[in-house]
Amino acid sequence: MQISVSTRHGHLSEATQEKLRAKAEKLARIFDRLMSIEIVVDLKDEAKPKVDLQVSAEHKHDFVAHEQGENLLGALESAIGKVEEQLRRYKERVQERHRNPDARRQEAPVAGDEVADDADE
């Protein structure tokens, strides 16, 4: 999985970039089909850094979160929390679809079934 960190309006030290990468790597524990993670840090307002997080998964699925906070790591944690929730919901939908592919067909009543029940009585 490729993780890229870029900065607008400033510079982050290599140590800070490594911390951001380490936190972002934890997303792979939730959903193992991640292809890339892009972290963009905007330091235009240094008192409230903005973090944009874009996670790409297989089959062209992108998960995006934007967060602005009092400190950089707090904003990143919040953005990661948002993406985690998106990944969990997506994974649940995919698993449900594979567990029960005939769910729609079973729920819909067939018009001929009622007539057959009445004919027996």
HUQUI-V573825 format. One record per backbone hydrogen bond with DSSP energy under -1.0 kcal/mol. CO is the residue of the C=O (numbers start at 1). NH is the residue of the N-H. E is the energy in kcal/mol with one decimal. If there is no record, write none. Layout:
[[CO:NH:E] [CO:NH:E]]
This chain:
[[2:37:-2.8] [4:39:-3.0] [6:41:-2.7] [8:43:-2.7] [13:17:-2.3] [14:18:-2.1] [15:19:-1.9] [16:20:-2.2] [17:21:-2.4] [18:22:-2.5] [19:23:-2.1] [20:24:-2.2] [21:25:-2.1] [24:27:-1.8] [25:28:-1.5] [26:29:-1.3] [27:30:-1.0] [27:31:-1.7] [33:58:-1.9] [35:2:-1.9] [36:56:-2.8] [37:4:-2.7] [38:54:-2.5] [39:6:-2.7] [40:52:-2.8] [41:8:-3.0] [42:50:-2.2] [45:48:-1.4] [49:69:-1.9] [50:42:-3.1] [51:67:-2.5] [52:40:-2.8] [53:65:-2.2] [54:38:-2.9] [55:63:-2.9] [56:35:-3.3] [56:36:-1.6] [61:57:-3.2] [63:55:-3.1] [65:53:-3.1] [67:51:-3.7] [71:75:-2.0] [72:76:-2.3] [73:77:-2.6] [74:78:-2.1] [75:79:-2.3] [76:80:-2.9] [77:81:-2.2] [78:82:-1.8] [79:83:-2.2] [80:84:-2.8] [81:85:-1.9] [82:86:-1.9] [83:87:-2.9] [84:88:-2.6] [85:89:-2.4] [86:90:-2.4] [87:91:-2.9] [88:92:-2.4] [89:93:-2.2] [90:94:-2.4] [91:95:-2.7] [92:96:-2.5] [93:97:-2.1] [94:98:-1.7] [95:99:-2.2] [96:100:-2.1] [100:103:-1.3] [102:106:-2.2] [103:107:-1.7] [104:108:-1.3] [110:113:-1.3] [112:116:-1.8] [113:117:-1.8] [114:118:-2.0] [115:119:-1.8]]
